[in-house]
Amino acid sequence: MTTEIHLELLLGKPVLDSTGKTVGRIEEVRAEQQGEEWIVKEYLIGYAAVLERLSAWTIGLGILHLLGAHKIHGGYTVPWDKLDLTDPDNPRLRCSLDTLKSLDEQLQDI
């Protein structure tokens, strides 16, 4: 079964964990073209994901360091199959938060 969801309606939606706690908002979607279709590979949630959406990782990180931020916190990479979108208005994680890849680590590698 193929499900289509308008991505523009997902951006900014809060993502809940299994306890109902908000872990961040969907800020970016990474997809890959397969033939004539685009297939979602992962979702980026949290504050650090905004830098990805704006394509400003390097510049944003540099500015934050100048302002005294030594540790950037606030984002996760969520594989497509770990996000429950059966109710697109209320996306939920299908895994525990500690199993997700932190965007903090990705930002520090730049």
Phi and psi restraints in degrees (value plus and minus 20) as a CYANA .aco file:
   2 THR   PHI    -123.4   -83.4
   2 THR   PSI     111.4   151.4
   3 THR   PHI    -137.5   -97.5
   3 THR   PSI     114.1   154.1
   4 GLU   PHI    -130.9   -90.9
   4 GLU   PSI     111.6   151.6
   5 ILE   PHI    -151.7  -111.7
   5 ILE   PSI     113.4   153.4
   6 HIS   PHI     -91.3   -51.3
   6 HIS   PSI      95.5   135.5
   7 LEU   PHI     -80.2   -40.2
   7 LEU   PSI     -54.8   -14.8
   8 GLU   PHI     -81.9   -41.9
   8 GLU   PSI     -43.5    -3.5
   9 LEU   PHI    -103.2   -63.2
   9 LEU   PSI     -38.4     1.6
  10 LEU   PHI    -104.9   -64.9
  10 LEU   PSI     -53.5   -13.5
  11 LEU   PHI     -78.6   -38.6
  11 LEU   PSI     110.0   150.0
  12 GLY   PHI      70.4   110.4
  12 GLY   PSI     -27.6    12.4
  13 LYS   PHI     -92.4   -52.4
  13 LYS   PSI     114.6   154.6
  14 PRO   PHI     -91.1   -51.1
  14 PRO   PSI     121.4   161.4
  15 VAL   PHI    -125.2   -85.2
  15 VAL   PSI     110.4   150.4
  16 LEU   PHI    -122.4   -82.4
  16 LEU   PSI     127.6   167.6
  17 ASP   PHI    -109.1   -69.1
  17 ASP   PSI    -193.8  -153.8
  18 SER   PHI     -85.8   -45.8
  18 SER   PSI     -38.8     1.2
  19 THR   PHI    -113.1   -73.1
  19 THR   PSI     -23.2    16.8
  20 GLY   PHI      71.3   111.3
  20 GLY   PSI     -15.6    24.4
  21 LYS   PHI    -102.7   -62.7
  21 LYS   PSI     117.4   157.4
  22 THR   PHI     -93.6   -53.6
  22 THR   PSI     108.2   148.2
  23 VAL   PHI    -126.1   -86.1
  23 VAL   PSI     -26.4    13.6
  24 GLY   PHI     130.5   170.5
  24 GLY   PSI     156.1   196.1
  25 ARG   PHI    -129.0   -89.0
  25 ARG   PSI     130.2   170.2
  26 ILE   PHI     -90.2   -50.2
  26 ILE   PSI      97.3   137.3
  27 GLU   PHI    -131.8   -91.8
  27 GLU   PSI     -43.1    -3.1
  28 GLU   PHI    -175.4  -135.4
  28 GLU   PSI     134.5   174.5
  29 VAL   PHI    -149.9  -109.9
  29 VAL   PSI     111.2   151.2
  30 ARG   PHI    -123.9   -83.9
  30 ARG   PSI     108.3   148.3
  31 ALA   PHI    -152.8  -112.8
  31 ALA   PSI     143.9   183.9
  32 GLU   PHI    -152.6  -112.6
  32 GLU   PSI     116.3   156.3
  33 GLN   PHI     -99.7   -59.7
  33 GLN   PSI     110.8   150.8
  34 GLN   PHI    -150.0  -110.0
  34 GLN   PSI      82.7   122.7
  35 GLY   PHI      49.3    89.3
  35 GLY   PSI    -145.3  -105.3
  36 GLU   PHI    -115.6   -75.6
  36 GLU   PSI     -19.9    20.1
  37 GLU   PHI    -131.6   -91.6
  37 GLU   PSI     137.0   177.0
  38 TRP   PHI    -127.9   -87.9
  38 TRP   PSI     109.4   149.4
  39 ILE   PHI    -132.6   -92.6
  39 ILE   PSI     105.3   145.3
  40 VAL   PHI     -88.2   -48.2
  40 VAL   PSI     109.8   149.8
  41 LYS   PHI    -122.3   -82.3
  41 LYS   PSI     -59.3   -19.3
  42 GLU   PHI    -181.5  -141.5
  42 GLU   PSI     140.9   180.9
  43 TYR   PHI    -134.4   -94.4
  43 TYR   PSI     124.4   164.4
  44 LEU   PHI    -130.8   -90.8
  44 LEU   PSI     107.1   147.1
  45 ILE   PHI    -144.0  -104.0
  45 ILE   PSI     130.5   170.5
  46 GLY   PHI      83.6   123.6
  46 GLY   PSI     155.6   195.6
  47 TYR   PHI     -80.6   -40.6
  47 TYR   PSI     -63.3   -23.3
  48 ALA   PHI     -84.1   -44.1
  48 ALA   PSI     -44.9    -4.9
  49 ALA   PHI     -88.4   -48.4
  49 ALA   PSI     -43.1    -3.1
  50 VAL   PHI     -81.8   -41.8
  50 VAL   PSI     -58.6   -18.6
  51 LEU   PHI     -81.3   -41.3
  51 LEU   PSI     -57.8   -17.8
  52 GLU   PHI     -85.1   -45.1
  52 GLU   PSI     -64.8   -24.8
  53 ARG   PHI     -80.9   -40.9
  53 ARG   PSI     -58.4   -18.4
  54 LEU   PHI    -105.1   -65.1
  54 LEU   PSI     -17.6    22.4
  55 SER   PHI      32.8    72.8
  55 SER   PSI      22.4    62.4
  56 ALA   PHI    -144.9  -104.9
  56 ALA   PSI      10.0    50.0
  57 TRP   PHI     -74.3   -34.3
  57 TRP   PSI     -76.4   -36.4
  58 THR   PHI     -86.6   -46.6
  58 THR   PSI     -68.4   -28.4
  59 ILE   PHI     -85.6   -45.6
  59 ILE   PSI     -66.4   -26.4
  60 GLY   PHI     -81.3   -41.3
  60 GLY   PSI     -62.3   -22.3
  61 LEU   PHI     -84.7   -44.7
  61 LEU   PSI     -62.0   -22.0
  62 GLY   PHI     -81.5   -41.5
  62 GLY   PSI     -63.5   -23.5
  63 ILE   PHI     -84.5   -44.5
  63 ILE   PSI     -63.9   -23.9
  64 LEU   PHI     -82.6   -42.6
  64 LEU   PSI     -57.9   -17.9
  65 HIS   PHI     -85.3   -45.3
  65 HIS   PSI     -60.0   -20.0
  66 LEU   PHI     -82.3   -42.3
  66 LEU   PSI     -52.0   -12.0
  67 LEU   PHI    -104.0   -64.0
  67 LEU   PSI     -16.9    23.1
  68 GLY   PHI      81.0   121.0
  68 GLY   PSI     -17.6    22.4
  69 ALA   PHI    -102.2   -62.2
  69 ALA   PSI      96.9   136.9
  70 HIS   PHI    -120.6   -80.6
  70 HIS   PSI     -41.1    -1.1
  71 LYS   PHI    -151.6  -111.6
  71 LYS   PSI      99.1   139.1
  72 ILE   PHI    -114.2   -74.2
  72 ILE   PSI     106.4   146.4
  73 HIS   PHI    -149.6  -109.6
  73 HIS   PSI     123.3   163.3
  74 GLY   PHI     111.9   151.9
  74 GLY   PSI      24.1    64.1
  75 GLY   PHI    -189.3  -149.3
  75 GLY   PSI     133.7   173.7
  76 TYR   PHI    -161.3  -121.3
  76 TYR   PSI     130.8   170.8
  77 THR   PHI    -117.8   -77.8
  77 THR   PSI     102.9   142.9
  78 VAL   PHI    -134.0   -94.0
  78 VAL   PSI      93.4   133.4
  79 PRO   PHI     -76.9   -36.9
  79 PRO   PSI     130.1   170.1
  80 TRP   PHI     -74.4   -34.4
  80 TRP   PSI     -55.8   -15.8
  81 ASP   PHI    -104.7   -64.7
  81 ASP   PSI     -20.1    19.9
  82 LYS   PHI    -122.6   -82.6
  82 LYS   PSI     -13.3    26.7
  83 LEU   PHI    -139.8   -99.8
  83 LEU   PSI      98.5   138.5
  84 ASP   PHI    -102.8   -62.8
  84 ASP   PSI      92.7   132.7
  85 LEU   PHI    -133.4   -93.4
  85 LEU   PSI       4.0    44.0
  86 THR   PHI     -81.5   -41.5
  86 THR   PSI     -48.3    -8.3
  87 ASP   PHI    -140.8  -100.8
  87 ASP   PSI      70.7   110.7
  88 PRO   PHI     -77.4   -37.4
  88 PRO   PSI     -41.7    -1.7
  89 ASP   PHI     -97.3   -57.3
  89 ASP   PSI     -36.1     3.9
  90 ASN   PHI    -157.7  -117.7
  90 ASN   PSI      48.5    88.5
  91 PRO   PHI     -84.4   -44.4
  91 PRO   PSI     122.9   162.9
  92 ARG   PHI    -153.0  -113.0
  92 ARG   PSI     127.1   167.1
  93 LEU   PHI     -91.2   -51.2
  93 LEU   PSI     123.8   163.8
  94 ARG   PHI    -122.8   -82.8
  94 ARG   PSI      -6.8    33.2
  95 CYS   PHI    -166.9  -126.9
  95 CYS   PSI     151.5   191.5
  96 SER   PHI     -99.8   -59.8
  96 SER   PSI     132.3   172.3
  97 LEU   PHI     -80.5   -40.5
  97 LEU   PSI     -55.1   -15.1
  98 ASP   PHI     -91.8   -51.8
  98 ASP   PSI     -28.0    12.0
  99 THR   PHI    -112.0   -72.0
  99 THR   PSI     -27.2    12.8
 100 LEU   PHI    -105.5   -65.5
 100 LEU   PSI     132.1   172.1
 101 LYS   PHI    -100.2   -60.2
 101 LYS   PSI     110.2   150.2
 102 SER   PHI    -100.7   -60.7
 102 SER   PSI     117.0   157.0
 103 LEU   PHI     -91.3   -51.3
 103 LEU   PSI     -41.4    -1.4
 104 ASP   PHI     -75.0   -35.0
 104 ASP   PSI     -66.7   -26.7
 105 GLU   PHI     -82.4   -42.4
 105 GLU   PSI     -62.1   -22.1
 106 GLN   PHI     -85.1   -45.1
 106 GLN   PSI     -61.7   -21.7
 107 LEU   PHI     -84.8   -44.8
 107 LEU   PSI     -58.0   -18.0
 108 GLN   PHI     -88.4   -48.4
 108 GLN   PSI     -43.0    -3.0
 109 ASP   PHI     -99.3   -59.3
 109 ASP   PSI     -31.2     8.8
